[in-house]
Amino acid sequence: MRIRWIGGLVLFPILANVGVTLGAWWAPFLFGLAFGILQPRARIAVPFGALIGLVAWSIPLVSSDSRYGLGPTAESLAAIMGFGHQGAIPVILTLVVGLLLGLTGAWLGSAGRTVVQPAISR
């Protein structure tokens, strides 16, 4: 059982990253959900689900930045949003979306697990 969730911890961010790279922006939610179902403890599942989402969205963003340079685009988007020319704000908000996708998926999986398989009373 322990090997299964440790394998998921290594494999799920990679698969979520592949999903995001292929255009499935919601992939961190699904892999966070799966990790929340596999991990019996919510206090472990939720932070690692957030990590899955953060990794899945940050790698394509860094890759795009190294290829194309996102600075002018991020600054233009920040100006449209009303933040002047602070290009870091749209980048941070983008990463927060990825983080929240993984976090909510893991939370839902963990909560669903407790509904289907209630805790053993002592």
HELIX and SHEET records of a PDB file:
HELIX    1   1 ARG A    2  THR A   21  1                                  20    
HELIX    2   2 ALA A   27  LEU A   38  1                                  12    
HELIX    3   3 ALA A   42  TYR A   68  1                                  27    
HELIX    4   4 GLY A   71  MET A   81  1                                  11    
HELIX    5   5 ALA A   88  VAL A  116  1                                  29    
END                                                                             
